[in-house]
Amino acid sequence: MPGLRDRARHAALPVMSAWQRARHRGMGSRERWEDGLDTEVRFWRAYLRHNLEPGGPGHYRVDPDWSLEEDAVLAPVVAGLDGDRVRILDVGAGPLTVLGKRCPGKAVEIAAIDPLAEAYDRLLAEAGIDPLVRTRAGHGEQVAELFAPASFDVAYSSNALDHGYDPAAAIAAMVAVVRPGGAVVLRHARNEGETQRYLGLHQWNLDARDGELVVWRPGEERNVSRELAGRARGDVRVQDGELIAVLTVEGPC
């Protein structure tokens, strides 16, 4: 799926100095997250300049004909939903959602949120881009405060939750805003914090262990599947280096 390939973040980040490592260790989760925001904005400024032309790796983000069917994980979830409309929340969407804007037989409604939405609006204006879906400001951890319970068919996130300050809380909040029978769909590079040496916003890892979703970093681990028992259940696996989770929402949160 293009969403995983073209959001591979900061592959050539420099190694932290001893002083930087010590400084990071002394920060709380929220402070570490805030410390990495400038790096994220720089990434997207370069991305918007170089990847959206026809034939470019990110052109699908500005293509009104891009279909939800192109996402091999999301497509069967959407196909299994009743009704002629699908409402999807994209959490950590960046300036341009990865989600397709159409789906055969269903009207597609997308709400996209990202804590850096205001900065992204400035980047889009610099690049002369009017997005098909404008990202609004919002933290994944605060989704349940921004939207009513059971107001979406699907909550989706691609390579974003491991950039947050509390991914387990964000996943629980996503479950809260999805209707029973809907799903939370996650697609993330496996253990990206480890891969990126915990630089910038890469402070967490998402992994599958014995079919359960685990969020972890050195000294801290959460088994999200167990925490959500009775609220959501589903398929959690690693495929081609990608952590994939499809959590079906079971009932009122």
Secondary structure in CASP SS format (residue, H / E / C, confidence):
PFRMAT SS
TARGET T0000
AUTHOR 0000-0000-0000
METHOD secondary structure of the structure
MODEL  1
M C 1.00
P H 1.00
G H 1.00
L H 1.00
R H 1.00
D C 1.00
R C 1.00
A C 1.00
R C 1.00
H C 1.00
A C 1.00
A C 1.00
L C 1.00
P C 1.00
V C 1.00
M C 1.00
S C 1.00
A H 1.00
W H 1.00
Q H 1.00
R H 1.00
A H 1.00
R H 1.00
H H 1.00
R H 1.00
G C 1.00
M C 1.00
G C 1.00
S H 1.00
R H 1.00
E H 1.00
R H 1.00
W H 1.00
E H 1.00
D H 1.00
G C 1.00
L H 1.00
D H 1.00
T H 1.00
E H 1.00
V H 1.00
R H 1.00
F H 1.00
W H 1.00
R H 1.00
A H 1.00
Y H 1.00
L H 1.00
R H 1.00
H H 1.00
N C 1.00
L C 1.00
E C 1.00
P C 1.00
G C 1.00
G C 1.00
P C 1.00
G C 1.00
H H 1.00
Y H 1.00
R H 1.00
V H 1.00
D C 1.00
P C 1.00
D C 1.00
W C 1.00
S E 1.00
L H 1.00
E H 1.00
E H 1.00
D C 1.00
A C 1.00
V C 1.00
L H 1.00
A H 1.00
P H 1.00
V H 1.00
V H 1.00
A H 1.00
G C 1.00
L C 1.00
D C 1.00
G C 1.00
D C 1.00
R E 1.00
V E 1.00
R E 1.00
I E 1.00
L E 1.00
D E 1.00
V E 1.00
G C 1.00
A C 1.00
G C 1.00
P C 1.00
L C 1.00
T C 1.00
V C 1.00
L C 1.00
G C 1.00
K C 1.00
R E 1.00
C E 1.00
P C 1.00
G C 1.00
K E 1.00
A E 1.00
V E 1.00
E E 1.00
I E 1.00
A E 1.00
A E 1.00
I E 1.00
D E 1.00
P C 1.00
L C 1.00
A H 1.00
E H 1.00
A H 1.00
Y H 1.00
D H 1.00
R H 1.00
L H 1.00
L H 1.00
A H 1.00
E H 1.00
A H 1.00
G C 1.00
I C 1.00
D C 1.00
P C 1.00
L C 1.00
V C 1.00
R C 1.00
T C 1.00
R E 1.00
A E 1.00
G C 1.00
H C 1.00
G H 1.00
E H 1.00
Q H 1.00
V H 1.00
A H 1.00
E H 1.00
L H 1.00
F C 1.00
A C 1.00
P C 1.00
A C 1.00
S C 1.00
F E 1.00
D E 1.00
V E 1.00
A E 1.00
Y E 1.00
S E 1.00
S E 1.00
N C 1.00
A C 1.00
L H 1.00
D H 1.00
H H 1.00
G C 1.00
Y C 1.00
D C 1.00
P H 1.00
A H 1.00
A H 1.00
A H 1.00
I H 1.00
A H 1.00
A H 1.00
M H 1.00
V H 1.00
A H 1.00
V C 1.00
V E 1.00
R E 1.00
P E 1.00
G E 1.00
G E 1.00
A E 1.00
V E 1.00
V E 1.00
L E 1.00
R E 1.00
H E 1.00
A E 1.00
R C 1.00
N C 1.00
E H 1.00
G H 1.00
E H 1.00
T H 1.00
Q C 1.00
R C 1.00
Y C 1.00
L C 1.00
G C 1.00
L C 1.00
H C 1.00
Q C 1.00
W C 1.00
N E 1.00
L E 1.00
D E 1.00
A E 1.00
R E 1.00
D C 1.00
G C 1.00
E E 1.00
L E 1.00
V E 1.00
V E 1.00
W E 1.00
R E 1.00
P C 1.00
G C 1.00
E E 1.00
E E 1.00
R E 1.00
N E 1.00
V H 1.00
S H 1.00
R H 1.00
E H 1.00
L C 1.00
A C 1.00
G C 1.00
R C 1.00
A E 1.00
R E 1.00
G E 1.00
D E 1.00
V E 1.00
R E 1.00
V E 1.00
Q E 1.00
D C 1.00
G C 1.00
E E 1.00
L E 1.00
I E 1.00
A E 1.00
V E 1.00
L E 1.00
T E 1.00
V E 1.00
E C 1.00
G C 1.00
P C 1.00
C C 1.00
END
